[in-house]
């Protein structure tokens, strides 16, 4: 998590402190909003999605 925070230009300690403060009262259905990665990024990197795109890519050749 700290490496991802740094890659996103965030202070890892500040992000962690902010997240831990928000977490107890944060709605469960919005928990992904606290992640360092956007829901869109998570969606495109799902293993089954990567496997599907690899198969599609191989079928082009």
MMTF fields as JSON, N, C-alpha, C and O atoms, coordinates in Angstrom:
{
  "mmtfVersion": "1.0.0",
  "mmtfProducer": "UNKNOWN",
  "numBonds": 243,
  "numAtoms": 244,
  "numGroups": 61,
  "numChains": 1,
  "numModels": 1,
  "chainsPerModel": [1],
  "groupsPerChain": [61],
  "chainIdList": ["A"],
  "bondAtomList": [4, 2, 8, 6, 12, 10, 16, 14, 20, 18, 24, 22, 28, 26, 32, 30, 36, 34, 40, 38, 44, 42, 48, 46, 52, 50, 56, 54, 60, 58, 64, 62, 68, 66, 72, 70, 76, 74, 80, 78, 84, 82, 88, 86, 92, 90, 96, 94, 100, 98, 104, 102, 108, 106, 112, 110, 116, 114, 120, 118, 124, 122, 128, 126, 132, 130, 136, 134, 140, 138, 144, 142, 148, 146, 152, 150, 156, 154, 160, 158, 164, 162, 168, 166, 172, 170, 176, 174, 180, 178, 184, 182, 188, 186, 192, 190, 196, 194, 200, 198, 204, 202, 208, 206, 212, 210, 216, 214, 220, 218, 224, 222, 228, 226, 232, 230, 236, 234, 240, 238],
  "bondOrderList": [1, 1, 1, 1, 1, 1, 1, 1, 1, 1, 1, 1, 1, 1, 1, 1, 1, 1, 1, 1, 1, 1, 1, 1, 1, 1, 1, 1, 1, 1, 1, 1, 1, 1, 1, 1, 1, 1, 1, 1, 1, 1, 1, 1, 1, 1, 1, 1, 1, 1, 1, 1, 1, 1, 1, 1, 1, 1, 1, 1],
  "groupList": [{"groupName": "UNK", "atomNameList": ["N", "CA", "C", "O"], "elementList": ["N", "C", "C", "O"], "formalChargeList": [0, 0, 0, 0], "bondAtomList": [1, 0, 2, 1, 3, 2], "bondOrderList": [1, 1, 2], "singleLetterCode": "X", "chemCompType": "L-PEPTIDE LINKING"}],
  "groupTypeList": [0, 0, 0, 0, 0, 0, 0, 0, 0, 0, 0, 0, 0, 0, 0, 0, 0, 0, 0, 0, 0, 0, 0, 0, 0, 0, 0, 0, 0, 0, 0, 0, 0, 0, 0, 0, 0, 0, 0, 0, 0, 0, 0, 0, 0, 0, 0, 0, 0, 0, 0, 0, 0, 0, 0, 0, 0, 0, 0, 0, 0],
  "groupIdList": [1, 2, 3, 4, 5, 6, 7, 8, 9, 10, 11, 12, 13, 14, 15, 16, 17, 18, 19, 20, 21, 22, 23, 24, 25, 26, 27, 28, 29, 30, 31, 32, 33, 34, 35, 36, 37, 38, 39, 40, 41, 42, 43, 44, 45, 46, 47, 48, 49, 50, 51, 52, 53, 54, 55, 56, 57, 58, 59, 60, 61],
  "secStructList": [7, 2, 2, 2, 2, 2, 2, 6, 6, 7, 7, 2, 2, 2, 2, 2, 2, 2, 2, 2, 2, 2, 2, 6, 6, 1, 7, 4, 4, 4, 4, 4, 4, 4, 1, 1, 1, 7, 2, 2, 2, 2, 2, 2, 6, 7, 2, 2, 2, 2, 2, 2, 2, 2, 2, 2, 2, 2, 2, 6, 7],
  "xCoordList": [0.813, 0.0, 0.864, 0.55, 1.948, 2.785, 3.43, 3.542, 3.851, 4.427, 3.412, 3.744, 2.185, 1.124, 0.829, 0.608, 0.826, 0.607, 1.7, 1.416, 2.938, 4.047, 3.916, 4.152, 3.542, 3.38, 2.253, 2.266, 1.276, 0.161, 0.408, -0.495, 1.63, 1.977, 1.395, 1.244, 1.07, 0.492, 1.515, 2.426, 1.352, 2.16, 1.558, 0.437, 2.269, 1.705, 1.207, 0.148, 1.945, 1.538, 0.258, -0.627, 0.158, -1.047, -2.249, -3.343, -2.041, -3.143, -3.623, -4.825, -2.678, -3.044, -3.784, -4.802, -3.276, -3.933, -5.352, -6.294, -5.507, -6.824, -7.775, -8.938, -7.28, -8.103, -8.535, -9.693, -7.616, -7.95, -8.941, -9.739, -8.887, -9.853, -11.239, -12.235, -11.308, -12.587, -13.215, -14.44, -12.408, -12.857, -14.005, -14.959, -13.966, -15.048, -16.449, -17.427, -16.554, -17.876, -18.185, -19.256, -17.261, -17.429, -18.424, -18.334, -19.372, -20.345, -19.658, -18.77, -20.08, -19.477, -19.584, -18.672, -20.685, -20.858, -20.003, -19.968, -19.321, -18.437, -16.979, -16.15, -16.664, -15.329, -14.239, -13.112, -14.569, -13.559, -13.101, -12.046, -13.884, -13.481, -12.285, -11.616, -12.014, -10.868, -9.584, -8.493, -9.714, -8.55, -7.681, -8.153, -6.425, -5.506, -5.728, -5.361, -6.326, -6.596, -8.051, -8.929, -8.301, -9.675, -10.444, -9.846, -11.747, -12.554, -12.38, -12.425, -12.183, -11.974, -10.7, -10.689, -9.62, -8.358, -8.512, -8.015, -9.199, -9.427, -10.206, -9.897, -11.209, -12.036, -11.21, -11.35, -10.357, -9.604, -8.458, -7.902, -8.092, -7.001, -7.483, -6.672, -8.789, -9.296, -8.674, -8.582, -8.247, -7.588, -8.403, -7.84, -9.71, -10.506, -10.599, -10.708, -10.556, -10.594, -9.281, -9.283, -8.165, -6.864, -6.81, -6.329, -7.298, -7.303, -8.136, -7.721, -9.307, -10.158, -9.466, -9.531, -8.798, -8.14, -6.947, -6.631, -6.277, -5.156, -5.648, -5.036, -6.745, -7.332, -7.758, -7.51, -8.406, -8.818, -7.614, -7.652, -6.556, -5.344, -4.738, -4.299, -4.712, -4.133, -4.959, -4.408, -6.253, -7.126, -6.944, -7.36, -6.334, -6.107, -5.015, -4.951, -4.152, -3.005, -3.24, -2.368],
  "yCoordList": [-1.183, 0.0, 1.257, 2.238, 1.219, 2.402, 2.69, 3.847, 1.64, 1.816, 2.377, 3.238, 1.9, 2.399, 3.863, 4.657, 4.218, 5.622, 6.5, 7.557, 6.059, 6.833, 6.962, 8.036, 5.877, 5.916, 6.855, 7.386, 7.059, 7.955, 9.373, 10.209, 9.643, 10.978, 11.356, 12.538, 10.35, 10.603, 10.326, 9.518, 11.004, 10.722, 9.478, 9.539, 8.36, 7.105, 7.204, 6.668, 7.872, 7.992, 8.806, 8.459, 9.873, 10.712, 9.941, 10.021, 9.186, 8.391, 7.353, 7.197, 6.64, 5.605, 6.208, 5.672, 7.312, 7.967, 8.384, 8.137, 9.01, 9.454, 8.271, 8.344, 7.184, 5.993, 5.36, 4.972, 5.255, 4.65, 5.503, 4.976, 6.82, 7.703, 7.518, 7.468, 7.418, 7.296, 5.903, 5.781, 4.876, 3.491, 3.088, 2.472, 3.399, 2.919, 3.391, 2.679, 4.568, 5.103, 5.028, 5.45, 4.498, 4.459, 3.375, 2.257, 3.674, 2.657, 1.499, 1.714, 0.283, -0.906, -0.895, -1.354, -0.378, -0.406, 0.634, 0.658, 1.487, 2.493, 2.287, 3.172, 1.132, 0.875, 1.01, 1.391, 0.701, 0.793, 2.231, 2.453, 3.207, 4.605, 4.95, 5.957, 4.119, 4.349, 3.738, 4.016, 2.916, 2.26, 3.245, 4.277, 2.909, 3.735, 3.571, 4.44, 2.463, 2.2, 2.506, 2.236, 3.061, 3.385, 2.116, 1.134, 2.123, 0.957, 0.59, -0.588, 1.585, 1.313, 0.507, -0.439, 0.877, 0.15, -1.275, -2.22, -1.425, -2.761, -3.617, -4.795, -3.036, -3.769, -4.265, -5.418, -3.416, -3.832, -4.776, -5.404, -4.891, -5.789, -7.074, -7.834, -7.329, -8.599, -9.738, -9.643, -10.808, -11.913, -12.456, -12.718, -12.63, -13.182, -12.187, -12.594, -10.916, -9.9, -9.925, -9.815, -10.069, -10.148, -11.398, -11.349, -12.519, -13.767, -13.611, -14.06, -12.979, -12.765, -11.91, -12.217, -10.832, -9.946, -10.643, -10.378, -11.529, -12.279, -13.227, -13.339, -13.906, -14.812, -14.043, -14.479, -12.887, -12.06, -11.628, -11.636, -11.253, -10.813, -11.955, -11.744, -13.145, -14.293, -14.677, -15.158, -14.472, -14.823, -13.861, -14.162, -12.731, -11.766, -12.211, -11.743, -13.107, -13.517, -14.834, -15.317],
  "zCoordList": [0.0, 0.0, 0.0, -0.675, 0.759, 0.813, -0.542, -0.948, -1.237, -2.574, -3.551, -4.366, -3.479, -4.359, -4.054, -4.968, -2.781, -2.405, -3.01, -3.574, -2.891, -3.459, -4.974, -5.528, -5.641, -7.096, -7.521, -8.632, -6.631, -6.921, -6.409, -6.429, -5.952, -5.497, -4.146, -3.838, -3.34, -2.017, -0.928, -1.104, 0.193, 1.372, 2.022, 2.527, 2.023, 2.544, 3.985, 4.31, 4.835, 6.242, 6.366, 7.148, 5.608, 5.648, 5.115, 5.674, 4.018, 3.461, 4.472, 4.683, 5.097, 6.061, 7.256, 7.695, 7.773, 8.912, 8.532, 9.284, 7.377, 6.918, 6.752, 7.149, 6.165, 5.94, 7.261, 7.415, 8.202, 9.498, 10.291, 11.066, 10.094, 10.753, 10.14, 10.861, 8.815, 8.109, 8.232, 8.258, 8.308, 8.196, 9.128, 8.653, 10.41, 11.293, 10.9, 11.131, 10.317, 9.988, 8.489, 8.053, 7.714, 6.254, 5.866, 6.373, 4.978, 4.54, 3.806, 2.981, 4.117, 3.495, 1.976, 1.288, 1.448, -0.006, -0.719, -1.95, 0.02, -0.583, -0.2, -0.412, 0.358, 0.892, -0.175, 0.139, -1.438, -2.491, -2.729, -3.323, -2.271, -2.405, -1.53, -1.76, -0.528, 0.342, -0.217, 0.28, -1.239, -1.816, -2.59, -3.067, -2.7, -3.478, -4.975, -5.766, -5.353, -6.759, -7.052, -6.232, -8.206, -8.566, -8.913, -9.354, -8.723, -9.097, -10.575, -10.93, -11.428, -12.853, -13.066, -13.854, -12.364, -12.484, -11.971, -12.584, -10.854, -10.29, -11.279, -11.459, -11.917, -12.885, -14.066, -14.473, -14.619, -15.813, -15.477, -16.377, -14.209, -13.833, -13.169, -12.639, -13.188, -12.661, -13.461, -14.684, -12.805, -13.517, -14.691, -15.754, -14.522, -15.619, -16.778, -17.934, -16.485, -17.553, -18.334, -19.56, -17.625, -18.291, -19.155, -20.287, -18.631, -19.392, -20.66, -21.728, -20.557, -21.723, -22.772, -23.962, -22.339, -23.306, -23.943, -25.103, -23.21, -23.781, -24.857, -25.92, -24.587, -25.58, -26.819, -27.943, -26.612, -27.746, -28.556, -29.787, -27.88, -28.561, -29.379, -30.509, -28.82, -29.531, -30.754, -31.744, -30.699, -31.829, -33.014, -34.132, -32.765, -33.849, -34.789, -35.926, -34.341, -35.155, -35.843, -36.566]
}
